[in-house]
Protein backbone atom coordinates (compact mmCIF):
# COMPACT_ATOMS: atom_id res chain seq x y z
CA UNK A 1 0.00 0.00 0.00
CA UNK A 2 1.33 3.42 -0.98
CA UNK A 3 1.80 5.88 1.86
CA UNK A 4 0.47 9.40 1.39
CA UNK A 5 2.35 12.39 2.75
CA UNK A 6 1.16 15.87 3.59
CA UNK A 7 0.38 17.86 0.39
CA UNK A 8 0.28 14.75 -1.83
CA UNK A 9 -2.38 14.71 -4.52
CA UNK A 10 -4.91 11.91 -4.89
CA UNK A 11 -7.93 10.83 -6.91
CA UNK A 12 -11.20 10.30 -5.05
CA UNK A 13 -12.62 6.77 -5.52
CA UNK A 14 -16.11 7.38 -4.05
CA UNK A 15 -18.78 10.09 -3.98
CA UNK A 16 -18.83 11.73 -0.55
CA UNK A 17 -21.55 14.35 -1.13
CA UNK A 18 -23.28 16.11 -4.04
CA UNK A 19 -20.33 18.52 -4.55
CA UNK A 20 -17.42 16.14 -3.95
CA UNK A 21 -17.63 13.30 -6.46
CA UNK A 22 -15.64 10.25 -7.53
CA UNK A 23 -12.77 11.15 -9.86
CA UNK A 24 -12.03 14.55 -8.33
CA UNK A 25 -8.43 15.41 -7.47
CA UNK A 26 -7.67 16.46 -3.90
CA UNK A 27 -4.75 17.32 -1.64
CA UNK A 28 -3.82 15.81 1.74
CA UNK A 29 -3.69 18.49 4.45
CA UNK A 30 -3.22 16.36 7.57
CA UNK A 31 -2.46 12.73 8.35
CA UNK A 32 -4.14 11.39 11.47
CA UNK A 33 -2.39 9.14 13.98
CA UNK A 34 -4.09 6.02 12.60
CA UNK A 35 -2.32 6.67 9.25
CA UNK A 36 -5.50 5.45 7.56
CA UNK A 37 -7.41 8.73 7.81
CA UNK A 38 -6.63 12.03 6.14
CA UNK A 39 -7.94 15.58 6.28
CA UNK A 40 -8.22 16.71 2.65
CA UNK A 41 -9.43 19.53 0.43
CA UNK A 42 -10.51 19.89 -3.18
CA UNK A 43 -9.60 23.04 -5.14
CA UNK A 44 -11.56 24.58 -8.02
CA UNK A 45 -9.79 25.93 -11.12
CA UNK A 46 -10.27 29.49 -9.79
CA UNK A 47 -8.27 28.62 -6.66
CA UNK A 48 -11.21 28.46 -4.24
CA UNK A 49 -12.22 25.34 -2.33
CA UNK A 50 -15.13 23.10 -3.10
CA UNK A 51 -17.39 23.07 -0.05
CA UNK A 52 -20.45 21.28 1.26
CA UNK A 53 -22.67 22.57 4.07
CA UNK A 54 -20.09 25.24 4.89
CA UNK A 55 -17.22 22.75 5.22
CA UNK A 56 -14.25 22.90 2.87
CA UNK A 57 -12.08 20.14 4.37
CA UNK A 58 -13.12 16.52 4.71
CA UNK A 59 -11.90 13.43 6.55
CA UNK A 60 -11.37 10.45 4.26
CA UNK A 61 -10.12 6.92 4.77
CA UNK A 62 -7.19 5.53 2.80
CA UNK A 63 -9.53 3.09 1.00
CA UNK A 64 -11.46 6.02 -0.51
CA UNK A 65 -8.50 7.58 -2.35
CA UNK A 66 -5.85 6.65 -4.89
CA UNK A 67 -2.45 8.39 -4.66
CA UNK A 68 -1.30 10.36 -7.71
CA UNK A 69 2.27 10.91 -8.67
CA UNK A 70 2.22 14.23 -10.56
N, C-alpha and C positions, 0 to 999 in steps of 0.2 A: 504494500500500500504506500502510495506517495504521500509524503509529509508536506503540508502547506505551512508556509511561513507568513509572518505579517507582511501585508501589501502584495501578496501573490494574487494573481488573477485566476478566476475559475469560471466554468460554465455551470449554470443551474440545471439540475436533472429533473426537477419536479416543479409544478406550480405551487406557490405558497400563498398567493392571494390574487385578486383580479388584476393588480398592477405589476406584480412580480411573477413572471411566467417562465416555464421551462425554456432553456436555450439562451436566456439572458446571461451577460457577462458581468461578474461582480468582482469585488476586491475584499480580501480579508483585512479586517481592522484589528481584531483581537483574537487570541487563541486562549481558550479556557483551559483550566488545569487538567480536565479530563483528556485533552488533546483530540477529542472527537467532536467538540462543539466550537463554533466560530461565530464571532460577531462580524457581520458583513454589510456592505452597502452596494448599491447599484447606481451608476452615474448615467445621466442622459447626455446626449451629444452637445447640449448647451452648457454642460458643466454642473448642472443642478442634480440633486438626488431624486431618484424615484422614491415616492413615499406611499404609505397606506395607513389610513386612520391617524395621520399626524406623526407617524413613526418613519424614520428614514434609515434606520439600521435594524438588522434582523439577526436572530440567532438561528444558525443552521447546523445540522449534523453532517459529519464527513460523508455519510452515505448519500446525501442530497446534492453533492457537488463533484465536479470533475476538474482537477487541476489543469491549468493551461500553462504552457511554456511559450511565452511571447518573445 
